[in-house]
Amino acid sequence: MKIIAMIPARYSASRFPGKLMQDLGGKPVITRTYEATVATSLFDDVIVVTDSDIIFKEISNSGGHVVMSKKEHECGSDRIAEAVESMDIDIVVNVQGDEPFTEVDSLKKLIDVFKKDIKEEVDLASLMVHITDLEEIENPNTVKVIVDRDDFALYFSRSPIPFPRDKTVSVKYYKHKGVYAFRKEALLDFYHLPMLGLEASEKIECIRYLEYGKRIKMVETSIQGVEIDTPEDLERAKKLWK
């Protein structure tokens, strides 16, 4: 089984333009993310895929493996799919470029899903973190996920799910972390299938898989890390890096 990691890296970002080239401990965020992913030693290859000349030059000059996207894409999955379409691989792990604290245990759990999936019933796997803070649960920037008894995803939303109509019922809330592991075939299906209404409404790309009947195995992790979406996130990351 050949397993690679792909790191989609756009220079433009609506909330924090140029965030991947911001300094984190003497190197850009994207370089820190690339190095952390390579350091896990879990992959046959680690590749940054970008539409930016600036990011391309940074990774290339650092001795990393980087490829240029041929065109604009709606999301990171599309960018990765274009890059891997002609590659001879089995599993693709999508590591977000703005998560420089990606660590080995969580990635290993995702890969193990496919090693144990003898019948090939899982199309993709992703991470979730148990959250209890009410502000985070209600924050639309935090994507929540609900799962069935076997931890297969039922739905993702920016709204609190499940909605606590009966507050006497004890339920767990899970934050979805945007780290995915795909079977190559499932990723290419995503690339060639049109966006439907639920994905368009929520602006959550993994909903497309559910709308087309794909099975997403969720893996619980306790590692939150720091996703750098805002300048405030970057300051928190700098403190954590020290």
C-alpha positions as CSV (number, residue, x, y, z in Angstrom):
1,M,0.0,0.0,0.0
2,K,1.6,3.3,-1.1
3,I,0.7,6.2,1.1
4,I,1.6,9.8,0.4
5,A,0.9,13.1,2.2
6,M,-0.3,16.1,0.2
7,I,-0.3,19.7,1.6
8,P,-2.6,22.0,-0.4
9,A,-1.2,25.6,0.0
10,R,-3.0,28.7,-1.4
11,Y,-1.3,32.0,-0.8
12,S,-4.6,33.9,-0.8
13,A,-6.9,33.4,2.2
14,S,-10.1,35.4,2.9
15,R,-9.6,35.8,6.6
16,F,-5.8,36.0,6.7
17,P,-4.1,36.6,3.3
18,G,-0.5,35.3,3.0
19,K,-0.8,33.4,6.3
20,L,1.2,30.4,5.1
21,M,4.2,32.7,4.6
22,Q,4.0,34.3,8.0
23,D,7.0,33.7,10.2
24,L,6.9,30.9,12.9
25,G,10.1,30.5,14.8
26,G,12.3,31.7,11.9
27,K,10.6,29.8,9.1
28,P,7.2,30.3,7.2
29,V,4.2,28.4,8.5
30,I,4.0,26.3,5.3
31,T,7.7,25.2,5.7
32,R,7.0,24.3,9.4
33,T,4.0,22.2,8.3
34,Y,6.0,20.4,5.6
35,E,8.9,19.6,7.9
36,A,6.6,18.4,10.6
37,T,4.8,16.0,8.2
38,V,8.1,14.7,6.8
39,A,9.3,14.1,10.4
40,T,6.5,11.7,11.1
41,S,8.2,9.1,8.7
42,L,4.8,7.7,7.9
43,F,4.7,8.5,4.2
44,D,6.4,7.3,1.0
45,D,6.4,11.0,-0.1
46,V,5.3,14.4,1.2
47,I,4.3,17.0,-1.4
48,V,3.1,20.6,-1.2
49,V,0.7,21.5,-4.0
50,T,0.2,25.2,-4.6
51,D,-1.0,27.9,-7.0
52,S,1.5,30.4,-5.6
53,D,5.0,31.2,-7.1
54,I,6.0,32.5,-3.6
55,I,5.2,29.2,-1.8
56,F,6.6,27.1,-4.7
57,K,9.9,28.9,-4.4
58,E,10.0,28.7,-0.6
59,I,9.5,24.9,-0.5
60,S,11.8,24.3,-3.4
61,N,14.5,26.4,-2.0
62,S,14.1,24.5,1.3
63,G,14.8,21.2,-0.5
64,G,11.2,20.1,-0.3
65,H,8.9,18.4,-2.8
66,V,6.5,20.9,-4.3
67,V,4.2,20.9,-7.4
68,M,2.3,23.8,-9.0
69,S,-1.4,23.5,-9.5
70,K,-2.4,23.9,-13.2
71,K,-5.6,26.0,-12.4
72,E,-7.7,27.6,-9.7
73,H,-9.7,25.3,-7.5
74,E,-12.7,25.6,-5.2
75,C,-11.1,23.7,-2.3
76,G,-8.0,21.8,-1.2
77,S,-9.4,18.4,-2.2
78,D,-9.7,19.5,-5.8
79,R,-6.1,20.8,-5.8
80,I,-4.8,17.5,-4.4
81,A,-6.9,15.4,-6.8
82,E,-5.5,17.2,-9.8
83,A,-1.9,16.6,-8.6
84,V,-2.4,12.8,-7.8
85,E,-4.6,11.8,-10.8
86,S,-1.7,10.3,-12.7
87,M,0.2,9.0,-9.7
88,D,0.5,5.3,-8.8
89,I,-0.7,5.5,-5.2
90,D,-3.3,4.0,-2.9
91,I,-3.9,6.4,0.0
92,V,-3.6,10.2,0.0
93,V,-3.4,12.0,3.3
94,N,-4.4,15.7,3.2
95,V,-2.5,17.7,5.7
96,Q,-3.6,21.3,6.1
97,G,-0.9,23.9,5.3
98,D,-1.9,26.1,8.2
99,E,-1.5,23.3,10.9
100,P,2.3,23.3,11.7
101,F,1.7,21.2,14.9
102,T,0.4,18.1,13.0
103,E,1.8,15.2,15.0
104,V,2.5,11.5,14.3
105,D,-0.1,9.8,16.5
106,S,-3.1,11.3,14.8
107,L,-1.8,10.7,11.3
108,K,-0.9,7.1,12.2
109,K,-4.5,6.5,13.4
110,L,-5.9,7.6,10.0
111,I,-3.5,5.4,8.1
112,D,-4.4,2.4,10.4
113,V,-8.0,2.7,9.4
114,F,-7.1,1.6,5.9
115,K,-4.7,-1.0,6.9
116,K,-7.5,-2.6,9.0
117,D,-10.2,-2.1,6.3
118,I,-9.8,-5.5,4.6
119,K,-13.1,-5.3,2.8
120,E,-12.3,-1.7,1.6
121,E,-15.6,-0.3,3.0
122,V,-14.0,3.0,4.1
123,D,-13.8,5.7,1.4
124,L,-12.0,8.3,3.6
125,A,-11.1,8.9,7.2
126,S,-10.8,12.1,9.2
127,L,-10.1,13.4,12.7
128,M,-12.5,14.7,15.4
129,V,-11.8,16.2,18.8
130,H,-14.2,16.2,21.8
131,I,-15.2,19.7,22.7
132,T,-17.0,21.0,25.8
133,D,-16.7,24.8,25.5
134,L,-20.1,26.3,24.7
135,E,-18.6,29.2,22.8
136,E,-16.7,26.8,20.5
137,I,-19.7,24.6,20.1
138,E,-21.8,27.6,18.9
139,N,-19.0,29.2,16.8
140,P,-19.8,28.8,13.1
141,N,-16.0,28.8,12.3
142,T,-15.9,25.5,14.2
143,V,-17.2,22.6,12.0
144,K,-19.0,20.0,14.1
145,V,-19.6,16.3,13.2
146,I,-22.0,13.7,14.4
147,V,-21.3,10.0,14.0
148,D,-23.1,6.6,14.2
149,R,-22.2,3.8,16.7
150,D,-19.3,2.8,14.5
151,D,-17.9,6.3,14.2
152,F,-19.0,6.8,10.6
153,A,-19.9,10.4,9.9
154,L,-23.6,11.2,9.7
155,Y,-23.3,14.9,9.0
156,F,-21.1,18.0,9.4
157,S,-22.3,21.4,10.2
158,R,-21.3,24.9,11.4
159,S,-24.3,24.8,13.6
160,P,-24.3,23.0,17.0
161,I,-25.2,19.4,16.2
162,P,-27.0,17.7,17.7
163,F,-29.2,20.6,18.7
164,P,-29.7,20.4,22.5
165,R,-33.5,20.6,22.6
166,D,-33.6,18.3,25.6
167,K,-30.9,19.6,27.8
168,T,-31.2,16.6,30.2
169,V,-29.8,14.3,27.5
170,S,-26.0,13.9,27.7
171,V,-24.4,14.1,24.3
172,K,-20.8,14.6,23.2
173,Y,-19.9,17.4,20.7
174,Y,-17.0,16.8,18.3
175,K,-15.0,19.3,16.4
176,H,-14.0,18.2,12.9
177,K,-10.3,18.7,12.2
178,G,-9.6,19.2,8.5
179,V,-7.0,16.3,8.2
180,Y,-8.2,13.6,5.7
181,A,-7.0,10.3,4.4
182,F,-8.6,9.3,1.1
183,R,-8.6,6.3,-1.1
184,K,-7.4,7.7,-4.4
185,E,-10.6,6.6,-6.2
186,A,-12.8,8.4,-3.7
187,L,-10.8,11.6,-4.0
188,L,-11.0,11.5,-7.8
189,D,-14.8,10.9,-7.6
190,F,-15.0,14.0,-5.5
191,Y,-13.0,16.0,-8.0
192,H,-15.3,15.0,-10.9
193,L,-18.7,15.2,-9.2
194,P,-20.5,18.6,-8.9
195,M,-21.1,20.4,-5.7
196,L,-24.7,19.9,-4.4
197,G,-26.9,22.0,-2.2
198,L,-25.8,21.0,1.3
199,E,-22.1,21.5,0.6
200,A,-22.9,24.8,-1.0
201,S,-25.0,26.0,1.9
202,E,-22.6,25.0,4.7
203,K,-19.4,25.6,2.8
204,I,-17.9,22.3,4.1
205,E,-16.3,20.3,1.4
206,C,-16.5,16.8,3.1
207,I,-20.4,17.0,2.9
208,R,-20.0,16.3,-0.8
209,Y,-18.8,12.8,0.0
210,L,-21.9,12.2,2.2
211,E,-24.2,13.5,-0.4
212,Y,-22.9,11.0,-2.9
213,G,-23.0,8.1,-0.5
214,K,-19.3,7.8,0.5
215,R,-18.4,6.4,3.9
216,I,-16.3,8.6,6.2
217,K,-14.7,6.9,9.2
218,M,-14.1,9.4,12.0
219,V,-11.1,8.9,14.3
220,E,-11.1,10.6,17.7
221,T,-8.0,12.4,18.8
222,S,-7.2,14.5,21.8
223,I,-4.7,16.7,20.0
224,Q,-6.2,20.1,19.2
225,G,-3.1,21.8,17.8
226,V,-3.4,25.3,16.4
227,E,-5.1,26.1,13.1
228,I,-3.8,29.4,11.8
229,D,-6.9,31.2,10.4
230,T,-6.3,34.6,11.9
231,P,-3.5,36.9,13.1
232,E,-4.5,36.0,16.7
233,D,-4.1,32.3,15.9
234,L,-0.6,33.0,14.6
235,E,0.3,34.7,17.9
236,R,-0.9,31.7,19.9
237,A,1.1,29.5,17.6
238,K,4.3,31.5,18.2
239,K,3.8,31.2,22.0
240,L,3.3,27.4,21.6
241,W,6.3,27.1,19.4
242,K,8.5,28.7,22.0
